[in-house]
Amino acid sequence: MTGSAVLSNVADGVATITFARPEAMNAIDLDTKIELLAALSDAAEDTSVRCVVLAGTGRAFSVGQDLKEHIAGLRTLSPAQMWVTVPEHYNPIALALHTMDKPVVAAVNGVAAGAGASLAFLADIRILASSAGFNLAFAGIGLSCDTGCSWTLPRLVGPTRAIDLLFRPRTITADEALGLGIATEVVPDDEFAARVAAVAAALASGPTLAYASMRRAVGYAATHSFEESLAFEADLMALTGGSTDHRRAVEAFLAKRRPTFEGS
């Protein structure tokens, strides 16, 4: 699906979902929330999609909530009407990204702030252009954090550093983000698009079921005991061990051939 605020394109197993409000630095208004969730849902259900790329246009990945729309709501809506957007929009978007049974790449081309940063943190791989950066801007406008940031950020940088970044928001450069473990890799601006495409293509041609199982295992282990995590790992090994991809890859290994994966 393609809307006015979010563009979606599927090619060669890669679904590229792009924020398309460059004039507003891809601020997230109601249309963006609705279209983004629809695009993510479509990508999750499309069996031809084996990797999802979340990207921005113009100078920003996304600066988070559209504050022009937000202030209009503060002036005209009740608190109950105003804040229903978190459980009705942001939370389902976060869950869609977190539970996606295929790899997710955040292509952070520019600034990612507030909920924009939170969305990038939900990806498995975050590729940053060298001019890009993050800003946990919530405290600057007197708000708590949302879109899964309280869950993802401490797991990326540790609770002490997470609190510091949230309490004292500032621009985190791409190189600093790499050092903190927020960025997976940083590439020069003029190589950014090609690198994102190469990483997405490699993931799209990989063992999709194995990637999904690893994603689930890591998420499960974050909130369960070691013993429970071992049992969950065993279940997922049995699942992937019965897959066509596993059998074909072992046969290719024994034949000294490069394996090819179908994603199942």
RODO-834622 format. One line per 2 residues: number of its first residue (from 0); their letters; for each residue x, y, z of N, C-alpha, C. Coordinates in Angstrom, 2 decimals, always signed. Layout:
# residues N
NUM = A = X:Y:Z:X:Y:Z:X:Y:Z; ...
//
This chain:
# residues 264
0 = MT = +0.84:-1.18:+0.00:+0.00:+0.00:+0.00:+0.88:+1.23:+0.00; +0.35:+2.32:-0.57:+1.07:+3.58:-0.60:+0.09:+4.70:-0.27
2 = GS = +0.46:+5.53:+0.69:-0.39:+6.65:+1.05:+0.31:+7.95:+0.75; -0.21:+9.03:+1.33:+0.39:+10.34:+1.10:+1.51:+10.64:+2.09
4 = AV = +1.44:+10.03:+3.27:+2.43:+10.29:+4.31:+3.49:+9.21:+4.40; +3.16:+8.01:+3.96:+4.08:+6.87:+4.01:+4.04:+6.17:+2.66
6 = LS = +5.20:+5.94:+2.08:+5.30:+5.22:+0.82:+5.79:+3.80:+1.09; +5.24:+2.85:+0.38:+5.64:+1.45:+0.55:+5.90:+0.82:-0.81
8 = NV = +7.04:+0.14:-0.91:+7.41:-0.50:-2.16:+8.03:-1.86:-1.85; +7.65:-2.87:-2.62:+8.21:-4.21:-2.46:+8.94:-4.59:-3.73
10 = AD = +10.22:-4.96:-3.60:+11.01:-5.38:-4.75:+12.08:-6.35:-4.28; +12.19:-7.47:-4.96:+13.24:-8.46:-4.68:+13.25:-8.89:-3.22
12 = GV = +12.08:-9.07:-2.64:+11.97:-9.56:-1.29:+12.13:-8.51:-0.21; +12.33:-7.25:-0.59:+12.52:-6.16:+0.38:+11.34:-5.21:+0.32
14 = AT = +10.69:-5.00:+1.47:+9.64:-3.98:+1.58:+10.27:-2.72:+2.16; +10.29:-1.66:+1.39:+10.84:-0.39:+1.85:+9.67:+0.53:+2.21
16 = IT = +9.61:+0.89:+3.48:+8.54:+1.74:+4.00:+9.17:+3.08:+4.36; +8.71:+4.13:+3.69:+9.40:+5.42:+3.76:+8.49:+6.53:+4.26
18 = FA = +8.94:+7.25:+5.29:+8.25:+8.46:+5.71:+8.35:+9.47:+4.58; +7.20:+10.06:+4.20:+7.17:+10.90:+3.00:+6.62:+12.28:+3.28
20 = RP = +7.06:+12.88:+4.39:+6.70:+14.27:+4.69:+7.98:+15.09:+4.87; +8.82:+15.16:+3.86:+10.10:+15.84:+4.04:+9.97:+17.31:+4.42
22 = EA = +8.87:+17.95:+3.96:+8.66:+19.36:+4.29:+8.44:+19.57:+5.78; +8.02:+18.51:+6.49:+7.81:+18.56:+7.94:+8.85:+17.73:+8.67
24 = MN = +9.96:+17.43:+8.00:+11.01:+16.58:+8.54:+10.44:+15.24:+9.04; +9.44:+14.76:+8.27:+8.80:+13.48:+8.54:+8.21:+13.38:+9.94
26 = AI = +7.68:+14.52:+10.41:+6.95:+14.51:+11.68:+5.76:+13.57:+11.56; +5.42:+12.93:+12.66:+4.41:+11.88:+12.65:+3.04:+12.46:+13.03
28 = DL = +2.22:+12.67:+12.02:+0.85:+13.12:+12.27:-0.09:+11.90:+12.22; -1.38:+12.14:+12.35:-2.33:+11.03:+12.40:-2.29:+10.20:+11.13
30 = DT = -2.24:+10.85:+9.97:-2.18:+10.10:+8.72:-0.95:+9.19:+8.68; +0.18:+9.72:+9.15:+1.41:+8.92:+9.16:+1.25:+7.69:+10.04
32 = KI = +0.66:+7.86:+11.21:+0.48:+6.72:+12.12:-0.39:+5.65:+11.47; -1.49:+6.06:+10.88:-2.42:+5.11:+10.27:-1.77:+4.40:+9.08
34 = EL = -1.10:+5.16:+8.23:-0.49:+4.58:+7.04:+0.72:+3.70:+7.40; +1.47:+4.10:+8.42:+2.63:+3.31:+8.82:+2.20:+1.95:+9.36
36 = LA = +1.19:+1.94:+10.21:+0.73:+0.66:+10.75:+0.19:-0.23:+9.63; -0.54:+0.34:+8.69:-1.06:-0.45:+7.58:+0.07:-1.03:+6.73
38 = AL = +1.10:-0.22:+6.47:+2.23:-0.69:+5.67:+2.99:-1.80:+6.38; +3.19:-1.65:+7.68:+3.88:-2.69:+8.45:+3.06:-3.98:+8.49
40 = SD = +1.76:-3.85:+8.65:+0.89:-5.03:+8.66:+0.92:-5.74:+7.32; +0.89:-4.97:+6.23:+0.97:-5.57:+4.91:+2.29:-6.31:+4.72
42 = AA = +3.38:-5.69:+5.15:+4.70:-6.31:+5.00:+4.80:-7.59:+5.82; +4.22:-7.58:+7.01:+4.27:-8.76:+7.87:+3.52:-9.93:+7.25
44 = ED = +2.41:-9.64:+6.57:+1.57:-10.68:+6.00:+2.01:-11.13:+4.61; +2.81:-10.33:+3.94:+3.22:-10.63:+2.56:+4.34:-11.66:+2.58
46 = TS = +4.07:-12.86:+2.11:+5.07:-13.93:+2.16:+6.24:-13.68:+1.21; +6.07:-12.76:+0.25:+7.18:-12.44:-0.64:+8.19:-11.50:+0.01
48 = VR = +7.80:-10.88:+1.11:+8.69:-9.95:+1.81:+9.55:-10.72:+2.80; +10.86:-10.57:+2.68:+11.79:-11.26:+3.56:+12.71:-10.31:+4.32
50 = CV = +12.53:-9.02:+4.10:+13.25:-7.99:+4.86:+12.44:-6.70:+4.76; +12.41:-5.93:+5.84:+11.70:-4.65:+5.86:+12.70:-3.54:+6.14
52 = VL = +12.67:-2.50:+5.33:+13.51:-1.31:+5.54:+12.60:-0.15:+5.89; +12.88:+0.50:+7.00:+12.16:+1.71:+7.42:+13.07:+2.90:+7.16
54 = AG = +12.62:+3.84:+6.34:+13.49:+4.92:+5.87:+12.79:+6.26:+5.93; +13.58:+7.31:+5.77:+13.05:+8.67:+5.74:+13.39:+9.35:+4.43
56 = TG = +12.81:+10.51:+4.19:+13.11:+11.30:+3.00:+13.56:+12.68:+3.44; +14.35:+13.33:+2.59:+14.80:+14.67:+2.90:+15.89:+14.67:+3.95
58 = RA = +15.82:+15.63:+4.87:+16.90:+15.83:+5.85:+16.73:+15.01:+7.11; +15.59:+14.35:+7.27:+15.31:+13.66:+8.52:+14.84:+12.23:+8.29
60 = FS = +15.11:+11.38:+9.26:+14.45:+10.07:+9.33:+13.03:+10.33:+9.83; +12.91:+10.87:+11.03:+11.64:+11.39:+11.56:+11.94:+12.14:+12.84
62 = VG = +11.34:+13.32:+12.97:+11.54:+14.11:+14.19:+10.50:+13.78:+15.25; +9.72:+12.70:+15.03:+8.75:+12.30:+16.03:+7.40:+12.97:+15.84
64 = QD = +6.64:+13.01:+16.91:+5.27:+13.54:+16.87:+5.21:+14.92:+16.21; +4.24:+15.09:+15.34:+4.01:+16.39:+14.71:+3.48:+17.35:+15.76
66 = LK = +4.30:+18.31:+16.18:+3.91:+19.20:+17.27:+2.87:+20.24:+16.86; +2.79:+20.56:+15.57:+1.73:+21.47:+15.13:+0.37:+20.81:+15.31
68 = EH = +0.27:+19.57:+14.91:-0.97:+18.83:+15.12:-1.21:+18.63:+16.62; -0.14:+18.39:+17.34:-0.22:+18.12:+18.77:-0.76:+19.33:+19.54
70 = IA = -0.25:+20.52:+19.26:-0.70:+21.71:+19.99:-2.15:+22.02:+19.66; -2.57:+21.74:+18.43:-3.97:+21.94:+18.07:-4.85:+21.01:+18.90
72 = GL = -4.39:+19.79:+19.12:-5.13:+18.85:+19.95:-5.20:+19.28:+21.40; -4.08:+19.79:+21.92:-4.07:+20.27:+23.30:-5.09:+21.38:+23.52
74 = RT = -5.31:+22.18:+22.49:-6.23:+23.32:+22.61:-7.69:+22.92:+22.46; -7.95:+21.80:+21.82:-9.35:+21.48:+21.48:-9.86:+20.16:+22.05
76 = LS = -8.97:+19.28:+22.46:-9.38:+17.95:+22.91:-9.23:+17.79:+24.41; -10.00:+16.88:+24.98:-9.83:+16.54:+26.39:-8.58:+15.68:+26.53
78 = PA = -8.01:+15.58:+27.76:-6.84:+14.70:+27.95:-7.10:+13.27:+27.51; -8.30:+12.75:+27.78:-8.62:+11.38:+27.38:-8.59:+11.23:+25.87
80 = QM = -9.13:+12.24:+25.15:-9.10:+12.19:+23.69:-7.69:+12.38:+23.16; -6.93:+13.22:+23.83:-5.60:+13.58:+23.36:-4.64:+12.40:+23.42
82 = WV = -4.66:+11.69:+24.51:-3.62:+10.69:+24.74:-4.01:+9.28:+24.33; -5.17:+9.13:+23.74:-5.57:+7.83:+23.21:-4.65:+7.42:+22.05
84 = TV = -3.93:+8.39:+21.49:-3.04:+8.09:+20.36:-1.92:+7.12:+20.75; -1.52:+7.12:+22.03:-0.43:+6.21:+22.43:-0.90:+4.75:+22.36
86 = PE = -1.99:+4.37:+23.07:-2.42:+2.97:+22.96:-3.03:+2.61:+21.61; -3.63:+3.59:+20.92:-4.31:+3.26:+19.66:-3.40:+3.32:+18.44
88 = HY = -2.31:+4.10:+18.51:-1.46:+4.25:+17.34:-0.01:+3.85:+17.60; +0.66:+4.56:+18.52:+2.08:+4.28:+18.73:+2.34:+2.87:+19.22
90 = NP = +1.54:+2.38:+20.17:+1.79:+1.03:+20.69:+1.61:-0.05:+19.63; +0.53:-0.02:+18.83:+0.42:-1.03:+17.78:+1.55:-0.97:+16.75
92 = IA = +2.02:+0.23:+16.44:+3.15:+0.37:+15.51:+4.39:-0.29:+16.11; +4.65:+0.00:+17.39:+5.81:-0.59:+18.06:+5.72:-2.11:+18.10
94 = LA = +4.54:-2.63:+18.41:+4.35:-4.08:+18.45:+4.53:-4.69:+17.06; +4.04:-4.01:+16.04:+4.20:-4.54:+14.68:+5.67:-4.67:+14.31
96 = LH = +6.47:-3.69:+14.68:+7.91:-3.75:+14.41:+8.58:-4.82:+15.26; +8.21:-4.88:+16.52:+8.87:-5.80:+17.44:+8.55:-7.26:+17.13
98 = TM = +7.35:-7.53:+16.65:+6.94:-8.91:+16.40:+7.07:-9.32:+14.93; +7.61:-8.47:+14.10:+7.79:-8.78:+12.68:+8.62:-10.05:+12.53
100 = DK = +8.11:-11.05:+11.80:+8.83:-12.31:+11.63:+9.76:-12.26:+10.43; +10.45:-11.15:+10.29:+11.46:-10.97:+9.26:+12.36:-9.82:+9.69
102 = PV = +13.59:-9.77:+9.22:+14.51:-8.72:+9.68:+14.02:-7.32:+9.35; +14.30:-6.37:+10.25:+13.95:-4.97:+10.05:+15.22:-4.13:+10.09
104 = VA = +15.39:-3.31:+9.08:+16.53:-2.40:+8.98:+16.01:-0.97:+9.08; +16.57:-0.17:+9.98:+16.27:+1.26:+10.03:+17.37:+1.98:+9.25
106 = AV = +16.97:+2.64:+8.16:+17.91:+3.41:+7.34:+17.82:+4.86:+7.79; +18.67:+5.22:+8.74:+18.58:+6.54:+9.39:+19.41:+7.53:+8.59
108 = NG = +18.73:+8.25:+7.71:+19.38:+9.16:+6.78:+19.67:+10.53:+7.38; +18.96:+10.89:+8.46:+19.14:+12.20:+9.09:+18.73:+12.11:+10.53
110 = VA = +18.26:+13.21:+11.09:+17.90:+13.21:+12.51:+16.73:+12.28:+12.78; +16.82:+11.55:+13.88:+15.72:+10.72:+14.39:+15.50:+11.17:+15.82
112 = AG = +14.36:+11.80:+16.08:+14.11:+12.39:+17.40:+12.80:+11.87:+17.98; +12.72:+11.85:+19.30:+11.50:+11.45:+19.97:+11.03:+10.09:+19.50
114 = AG = +9.76:+10.02:+19.09:+9.21:+8.75:+18.61:+9.93:+8.26:+17.36; +10.52:+9.17:+16.60:+11.31:+8.76:+15.44:+12.50:+7.92:+15.86
116 = AS = +13.18:+8.35:+16.94:+14.29:+7.57:+17.48:+13.78:+6.24:+18.02; +12.65:+6.27:+18.73:+12.09:+5.04:+19.28:+11.80:+4.01:+18.19
118 = LA = +11.27:+4.46:+17.06:+11.00:+3.56:+15.95:+12.28:+2.93:+15.42; +13.33:+3.72:+15.29:+14.61:+3.19:+14.82:+15.17:+2.16:+15.80
120 = FL = +14.99:+2.39:+17.10:+15.51:+1.46:+18.11:+14.85:+0.09:+18.02; +13.65:+0.02:+17.44:+12.93:-1.25:+17.32:+13.44:-2.10:+16.18
122 = AD = +14.28:-1.56:+15.32:+14.83:-2.32:+14.21:+15.93:-3.26:+14.70; +16.20:-4.28:+13.92:+17.29:-5.21:+14.24:+18.64:-4.60:+13.89
124 = IR = +18.68:-3.88:+12.79:+19.91:-3.26:+12.31:+19.62:-1.80:+12.03; +20.50:-0.93:+12.55:+20.36:+0.51:+12.32:+21.59:+1.02:+11.58
126 = IL = +21.38:+1.37:+10.31:+22.45:+1.92:+9.49:+22.28:+3.43:+9.46; +23.31:+4.15:+9.86:+23.24:+5.61:+9.92:+24.14:+6.24:+8.87
128 = AS = +23.61:+7.26:+8.18:+24.47:+8.13:+7.39:+25.34:+8.91:+8.36; +26.52:+9.28:+7.94:+27.46:+9.94:+8.85:+26.93:+11.27:+9.37
130 = SA = +26.02:+11.90:+8.65:+25.45:+13.18:+9.09:+24.20:+13.00:+9.95; +23.78:+11.76:+10.18:+22.56:+11.49:+10.95:+22.83:+11.58:+12.45
132 = GF = +21.76:+11.50:+13.23:+21.91:+11.52:+14.68:+20.59:+11.24:+15.36; +20.65:+11.01:+16.66:+19.47:+10.75:+17.47:+19.30:+11.84:+18.52
134 = NL = +18.06:+12.04:+18.95:+17.79:+12.94:+20.07:+16.56:+12.41:+20.81; +16.75:+12.07:+22.08:+15.63:+11.61:+22.91:+14.95:+12.85:+23.47
136 = AF = +14.11:+13.46:+22.64:+13.63:+14.82:+22.88:+12.47:+14.92:+23.86; +11.99:+13.82:+24.41:+10.76:+13.82:+25.19:+10.79:+14.80:+26.36
138 = AG = +11.85:+14.79:+27.16:+11.91:+15.64:+28.34:+11.89:+17.12:+27.98; +12.38:+17.44:+26.79:+12.41:+18.83:+26.35:+11.04:+19.45:+26.21
140 = IG = +10.01:+18.61:+26.04:+8.64:+19.12:+25.97:+7.80:+18.56:+27.13; +8.49:+18.14:+28.18:+7.79:+17.75:+29.40:+7.00:+16.47:+29.31
142 = LS = +7.48:+15.51:+28.52:+6.77:+14.25:+28.36:+7.65:+13.08:+28.77; +7.00:+11.97:+29.10:+7.69:+10.70:+29.29:+8.07:+10.16:+27.91
144 = CD = +8.57:+8.94:+27.86:+8.99:+8.35:+26.59:+7.96:+7.32:+26.13; +7.91:+7.08:+24.81:+6.92:+6.14:+24.29:+7.48:+5.35:+23.12
146 = TG = +6.59:+4.60:+22.47:+6.91:+3.79:+21.29:+8.01:+2.77:+21.60; +7.97:+2.24:+22.83:+8.88:+1.18:+23.22:+10.24:+1.61:+23.70
148 = CS = +10.48:+2.92:+23.76:+11.82:+3.41:+24.12:+12.27:+2.96:+25.51; +11.34:+2.86:+26.46:+11.71:+2.44:+27.81:+12.19:+0.99:+27.82
150 = WT = +11.81:+0.22:+26.82:+12.21:-1.19:+26.72:+13.47:-1.35:+25.89; +13.53:-0.66:+24.74:+14.66:-0.86:+23.82:+15.92:-0.15:+24.27
152 = LP = +15.81:+1.11:+24.69:+17.01:+1.90:+24.96:+17.87:+1.31:+26.07; +17.32:+0.90:+27.23:+18.17:+0.29:+28.25:+18.84:-1.00:+27.78
154 = RL = +18.21:-1.72:+26.86:+18.82:-2.93:+26.34:+19.93:-2.64:+25.35; +19.90:-1.45:+24.77:+20.96:-1.05:+23.85:+22.16:-0.44:+24.57
156 = VG = +21.89:+0.39:+25.57:+22.98:+1.16:+26.18:+23.12:+0.93:+27.68; +22.21:+0.18:+28.29:+22.22:+0.01:+29.75:+21.32:+1.04:+30.41
158 = PT = +20.78:+0.70:+31.60:+19.81:+1.60:+32.25:+20.40:+2.94:+32.68; +21.65:+2.96:+33.13:+22.25:+4.23:+33.59:+22.38:+5.22:+32.44
160 = RA = +22.92:+4.76:+31.31:+23.08:+5.64:+30.16:+21.73:+6.00:+29.56; +20.79:+5.06:+29.58:+19.45:+5.35:+29.04:+18.80:+6.50:+29.81
162 = ID = +18.86:+6.44:+31.13:+18.28:+7.52:+31.93:+18.96:+8.85:+31.64; +20.26:+8.84:+31.50:+20.99:+10.08:+31.20:+20.54:+10.66:+29.86
164 = LL = +20.42:+9.81:+28.84:+20.02:+10.29:+27.52:+18.58:+10.79:+27.52; +17.73:+10.19:+28.36:+16.34:+10.63:+28.45:+16.19:+11.90:+29.28
166 = FR = +16.89:+11.96:+30.41:+16.79:+13.13:+31.30:+17.43:+14.38:+30.68; +18.51:+14.19:+29.92:+19.27:+15.32:+29.38:+19.40:+15.17:+27.87
168 = PR = +18.28:+15.37:+27.16:+18.29:+15.14:+25.70:+19.25:+16.07:+24.97; +19.92:+15.49:+24.02:+20.89:+16.22:+23.19:+21.04:+15.43:+21.90
170 = TI = +21.69:+16.03:+20.94:+21.94:+15.33:+19.70:+23.08:+14.34:+19.87; +22.80:+13.10:+19.57:+23.81:+12.04:+19.61:+24.29:+11.85:+18.17
172 = TA = +25.53:+12.16:+17.90:+26.04:+12.05:+16.53:+26.09:+10.59:+16.10; +26.23:+10.39:+14.81:+26.30:+9.02:+14.29:+27.47:+8.25:+14.89
174 = DE = +28.63:+8.89:+14.97:+29.79:+8.20:+15.53:+29.60:+7.87:+17.00; +28.99:+8.78:+17.76:+28.73:+8.49:+19.17:+27.70:+7.37:+19.29
176 = AL = +26.70:+7.39:+18.43:+25.69:+6.33:+18.45:+26.32:+4.97:+18.19; +27.31:+4.94:+17.32:+28.02:+3.69:+17.05:+28.77:+3.23:+18.29
178 = GL = +29.43:+4.17:+18.97:+30.16:+3.82:+20.19:+29.26:+3.36:+21.31; +28.06:+3.92:+21.38:+27.10:+3.55:+22.42:+26.41:+2.22:+22.15
180 = GI = +26.48:+1.75:+20.91:+25.77:+0.53:+20.55:+24.38:+0.78:+20.02; +24.04:+2.05:+19.78:+22.72:+2.37:+19.20:+22.73:+2.13:+17.70
182 = AT = +23.83:+2.49:+17.05:+23.97:+2.28:+15.61:+24.68:+0.94:+15.36; +24.24:+0.24:+14.33:+24.94:-0.97:+13.91:+26.16:-0.61:+13.08
184 = EV = +25.98:+0.35:+12.19:+27.11:+0.83:+11.40:+26.82:+2.24:+10.91; +27.90:+2.96:+10.61:+27.82:+4.32:+10.08:+28.56:+4.35:+8.76
186 = VP = +27.93:+4.94:+7.74:+28.56:+5.00:+6.43:+28.52:+6.43:+5.91; +29.45:+6.81:+5.05:+29.43:+8.16:+4.48:+28.11:+8.42:+3.77
188 = DD = +27.70:+9.66:+3.79:+26.42:+10.02:+3.20:+26.29:+9.56:+1.75; +27.37:+9.70:+0.97:+27.27:+9.36:-0.45:+27.28:+7.86:-0.70
190 = EF = +27.51:+7.06:+0.33:+27.48:+5.60:+0.20:+26.27:+4.99:+0.92; +25.47:+5.85:+1.54:+24.40:+5.39:+2.43:+23.36:+4.54:+1.70
192 = AA = +22.79:+5.05:+0.63:+21.72:+4.34:-0.07:+22.20:+2.99:-0.58; +23.40:+2.95:-1.13:+23.92:+1.69:-1.67:+24.16:+0.68:-0.56
194 = RV = +24.63:+1.14:+0.59:+24.90:+0.22:+1.69:+23.60:-0.34:+2.26; +22.60:+0.50:+2.42:+21.30:+0.02:+2.89:+20.75:-1.04:+1.94
196 = AA = +20.83:-0.76:+0.65:+20.32:-1.70:-0.35:+21.07:-3.03:-0.28; +22.39:-2.98:-0.09:+23.19:-4.20:-0.04:+22.85:-5.03:+1.19
198 = VA = +22.71:-4.38:+2.34:+22.38:-5.11:+3.57:+20.99:-5.72:+3.46; +20.03:-4.95:+2.97:+18.66:-5.46:+2.83:+18.61:-6.64:+1.87
200 = AA = +19.33:-6.55:+0.76:+19.34:-7.64:-0.22:+19.93:-8.90:+0.38; +21.00:-8.76:+1.16:+21.61:-9.92:+1.79:+20.65:-10.58:+2.78
202 = LA = +19.96:-9.77:+3.57:+18.99:-10.32:+4.52:+17.82:-10.97:+3.81; +17.36:-10.36:+2.72:+16.22:-10.89:+1.98:+16.54:-12.23:+1.33
204 = SG = +17.81:-12.50:+1.09:+18.20:-13.78:+0.49:+18.65:-14.79:+1.53; +18.50:-14.44:+2.81:+18.95:-15.31:+3.89:+17.85:-16.21:+4.43
206 = PT = +18.15:-16.94:+5.52:+17.18:-17.88:+6.12:+16.15:-17.14:+6.97; +15.07:-16.73:+6.35:+14.09:-15.87:+7.01:+13.51:-16.49:+8.27
208 = LA = +13.19:-17.78:+8.23:+12.65:-18.44:+9.41:+13.66:-18.45:+10.55; +14.92:-18.65:+10.23:+15.96:-18.62:+11.27:+16.09:-17.23:+11.86
210 = YA = +16.05:-16.19:+11.00:+16.12:-14.82:+11.50:+14.95:-14.53:+12.43; +13.75:-14.94:+12.02:+12.56:-14.70:+12.84:+12.69:-15.41:+14.19
212 = SM = +13.21:-16.62:+14.16:+13.36:-17.38:+15.40:+14.40:-16.74:+16.32; +15.49:-16.27:+15.77:+16.50:-15.56:+16.57:+15.91:-14.30:+17.19
214 = RR = +15.14:-13.57:+16.39:+14.46:-12.36:+16.88:+13.58:-12.70:+18.08; +12.79:-13.76:+17.94:+11.90:-14.17:+19.02:+12.68:-14.65:+20.23
216 = AV = +13.76:-15.38:+20.01:+14.55:-15.91:+21.13:+15.17:-14.79:+21.95; +15.72:-13.80:+21.28:+16.35:-12.68:+21.99:+15.31:-11.89:+22.78
218 = GY = +14.16:-11.63:+22.17:+13.10:-10.92:+22.87:+12.58:-11.71:+24.07; +12.41:-13.01:+23.91:+11.92:-13.85:+24.99:+12.91:-13.88:+26.15
220 = AA = +14.19:-14.03:+25.83:+15.21:-14.14:+26.88:+15.32:-12.87:+27.71; +14.92:-11.75:+27.14:+15.03:-10.48:+27.86:+14.10:-10.41:+29.05
222 = TH = +13.06:-11.23:+29.06:+12.07:-11.15:+30.14:+11.78:-12.50:+30.79; +12.63:-13.51:+30.54:+12.42:-14.83:+31.13:+13.71:-15.35:+31.75
224 = SF = +13.57:-16.37:+32.55:+14.73:-16.95:+33.23:+15.62:-17.69:+32.24; +16.80:-18.03:+32.69:+17.75:-18.77:+31.85:+17.16:-20.12:+31.46
226 = EE = +16.58:-20.80:+32.45:+16.01:-22.12:+32.17:+14.88:-22.03:+31.15; +14.01:-21.02:+31.30:+12.91:-20.83:+30.35:+13.44:-20.50:+28.96
228 = SL = +14.50:-19.72:+28.94:+15.09:-19.33:+27.65:+15.72:-20.53:+26.96; +16.34:-21.41:+27.72:+16.90:-22.63:+27.14:+15.80:-23.48:+26.50
230 = AF = +14.68:-23.61:+27.21:+13.57:-24.40:+26.68:+13.00:-23.76:+25.41; +12.91:-22.43:+25.40:+12.40:-21.73:+24.23:+13.35:-21.91:+23.05
232 = EA = +14.66:-21.83:+23.33:+15.66:-22.08:+22.29:+15.47:-23.47:+21.68; +15.24:-24.46:+22.54:+15.07:-25.83:+22.05:+13.87:-25.94:+21.11
234 = DL = +12.78:-25.28:+21.47:+11.59:-25.29:+20.61:+11.89:-24.68:+19.25; +12.62:-23.56:+19.26:+12.91:-22.88:+18.01:+13.95:-23.63:+17.17
236 = MA = +14.85:-24.34:+17.83:+15.79:-25.18:+17.08:+15.04:-26.32:+16.39; +14.05:-26.89:+17.07:+13.25:-27.94:+16.44:+12.47:-27.37:+15.26
238 = LT = +11.93:-26.17:+15.41:+11.19:-25.53:+14.33:+12.08:-25.30:+13.11; +13.21:-24.65:+13.33:+14.10:-24.34:+12.20:+14.79:-25.60:+11.68
240 = GG = +15.03:-26.56:+12.57:+15.65:-27.81:+12.14:+14.79:-28.61:+11.19; +13.49:-28.39:+11.23:+12.59:-29.08:+10.32:+12.31:-28.31:+9.05
242 = ST = +13.01:-27.21:+8.85:+12.73:-26.35:+7.69:+13.45:-26.83:+6.43; +12.90:-26.45:+5.31:+13.54:-26.72:+4.02:+14.88:-26.03:+3.93
244 = DH = +14.95:-24.79:+4.41:+16.21:-24.04:+4.37:+17.33:-24.78:+5.09; +17.04:-25.34:+6.26:+18.07:-26.04:+7.02:+18.57:-27.26:+6.25
246 = RR = +17.66:-28.08:+5.77:+18.06:-29.29:+5.06:+18.89:-28.95:+3.82; +18.43:-27.97:+3.05:+19.15:-27.61:+1.84:+20.52:-27.00:+2.15
248 = AV = +20.61:-26.24:+3.24:+21.89:-25.63:+3.60:+22.91:-26.68:+4.04; +22.45:-27.68:+4.79:+23.36:-28.76:+5.22:+23.84:-29.55:+4.00
250 = EA = +22.92:-29.85:+3.10:+23.30:-30.56:+1.88:+24.30:-29.75:+1.06; +24.08:-28.45:+0.98:+25.01:-27.58:+0.24:+26.38:-27.56:+0.92
252 = FL = +26.39:-27.53:+2.25:+27.66:-27.53:+2.98:+28.45:-28.80:+2.67; +27.78:-29.94:+2.72:+28.46:-31.21:+2.47:+28.94:-31.32:+1.03
254 = AK = +28.21:-30.68:+0.12:+28.59:-30.70:-1.29:+29.55:-29.56:-1.63; +29.94:-28.79:-0.61:+30.83:-27.64:-0.81:+30.25:-26.64:-1.81
256 = RR = +28.92:-26.41:-1.67:+28.24:-25.41:-2.48:+27.72:-24.29:-1.58; +27.56:-23.14:-2.17:+26.97:-22.02:-1.43:+25.48:-22.28:-1.26
258 = PT = +24.94:-22.19:-0.03:+23.51:-22.47:+0.14:+22.64:-21.35:-0.41; +21.45:-21.72:-0.85:+20.43:-20.74:-1.21:+19.24:-20.98:-0.31
260 = FE = +18.61:-19.90:+0.12:+17.51:-19.99:+1.08:+16.23:-19.49:+0.45; +15.15:-20.20:+0.76:+13.83:-19.82:+0.27:+13.02:-19.06:+1.32
262 = GS = +13.52:-19.08:+2.56:+12.83:-18.37:+3.64:+11.88:-19.23:+4.41; +11.90:-20.56:+4.18:+10.98:-21.44:+4.89:+11.66:-22.75:+5.26
//
